[in-house]
C-alpha cells in the first residue's frame, strides 16, 4: 500500500503546486512583485550548470518549482497513510516544505535565510507555501486511506443528523 499512497501523494502534490502557482500569480497581479528565479538558481547549483540569464532559465525555474512540490506530495501521501492527516498533518507538512526550500536554497547559496528577508516577503512566502501544503493535504487525505483505528473525516457538526452519527 505504501507505493500506492506515495503515488496518490504525487497526484496531490500536482494539485498543491497548481493551487500555489495560481495564488502566486494572483498575488503578483495585486502587488506587482516580479517572478522569483531562486528555484532556477538553486537547481543550477545543485546540477552544476553554468549560470544563465533569468530569461534563459524559465524552463529550469518551472522544473524546480513543480518538481519539488510534486515529489514532496509523495511524503504527504505517506503521512496520510500513517494517520498524520487533516489540518494538523497539513501544518506539519507546511514545515517540511519550508525546510526543504530553505535547506536547498541556503546550502547552494542561492537564497538567504528568511529572517534576512523583508517582513512582507516572509508573509507572502508563508501564505503561498500554506496554500500548497493545505491543498496537497486535502487531496492526499481524500485519496489515501488512513490506518485502521484512525477516524475517517467527519462531517461538520451542523450537518450531522440529530440523534445519530454524522
N, C-alpha and C positions, 0 to 999 in steps of 0.2 A: 504493500500500500504506500510506502514511503515515496517511491518513484512517481506514483500517480499524484500524490499530494504535492510534490515538487513541481511536476508538470502543470498542475492546476494553479499552483502559485505563480508560475511563469505567466500564465494567462492573466492572472490577477495583476501581476506587475505591468503588463501591457496596458491594462485599463488604468492603473495608477499613474503611469507615466503620461498617458494621454490626458488624464484629468489635470495633472500638474502642468503640463505644457499649455493646455487651454487656459488655466489660471494665470500662468506667466504671461501669455500673450495679451490677455485682458488687462492685467496689471500694467504691462508696458504701454498699452494704449493710454491708460489713465495717467501714468507717471512719466511717460516719455523716457523711461530707462532703456538704454541700449541693450542688445543681446550680450550675454556673457560668453566669452570664449575660454573660460577657465577649464571646462571639460576637455576641450581640444588641446590646450596647453598641457594638461595632466596626461592625456593619452600619448601625446608626442614624447613626453619624457619617459613614460612607462615603456614605450615601444622603441625608444632610442631613435626616433625620427628627427630629421633636420627641421629646425624651426621654419615656419612659413607665415605668410600674411594671414590675417583673420579671414579674408575673402577666400583664400585657398584652403582653409581649414573647416569649412562648413560641414562637409561630409563627416569629418572626424569628430567634430563637435556633437553632431546628432548621434553618431555611433556610440560615443561615450555616454551622452545624456540618456539615450534609450537603453543602451546595453546595461548600464549599472542598475537602472530601475527594473528592467525585465529580469535580470539574473537575481537581484535581491528578492524579487517576488517569490522565487522558489523557497527562500527561507521563511517567508510569511506563510506559505502553504504548509511547510513542515511545522511551523508554530501552531497553526490551526489544527493540524492532525494530532498534535500532542496536548491540545486543550488550552493553549495560550491564545485566546480568542477575544472577540468583542473589542470595545473601546480600549480596555486595558492592554490587550495584545497589540493593538494598533499603536498605542502610545509607546510601548516598548520597542516596536518596530521603527517608529519615528527616530528613536535614539540610535538604533542601528544604522539607519540611513544617514543621519548626520555624522555619525562616527566614520562610516565608510567614506563619505565625501571628504571630510576633513583630514582623515588619515592619508588618503591618496594625494590630495592637493598639497598638503604640508610636507609629506615625505618627499615629493618630487620638487618642491619649491615653486609649484605653480600657483599656490594660494598662500594666504596668510591666516593666522588664527582668527576666528570670528570676533574675539574681543578687541581686535585691532580695527574692525570694520566700523563704519558709521552705524549708529543705532538703527536708522531706517533700513539699511541693508540687512542687518541682523533680523529685523522683524519680517522683512519680505522673504528672506530665505526660510525662516521658520514657518511662515504661512504656506509657502509652496511645498516644502517637504512634508508638512502636516496634511495638505491635500493629497499628496502622493500616498503617504502612509495609511491614511484612513480610507481612501478609495481602494487601495490594494487590499486592505484588511476586510472591508465589506465584501468584496468579491471572493477573496480566499475563504472567508468564513461561510459563504454560501456554497462554494464549490467543493470544499474539503470537509468530509465528516470528521467530527471530533472523536476522541476516545470514548469507550463505554464509561458511563457514570458521570460524564460531564453534561450538564443540562443543555438541551438544544436552545436555540434562540427562542425567546418567548415574545408574544405579542405585548404591546404596551398595555398597562393595567386598564386603561379606558376601553380597550377593545375586547376585553375578556367577557365571557358570558357570566351573568350573575349566578352565583351558587355553583359554578362549575370551573373546570380548569380551562385556561386560555386556549 
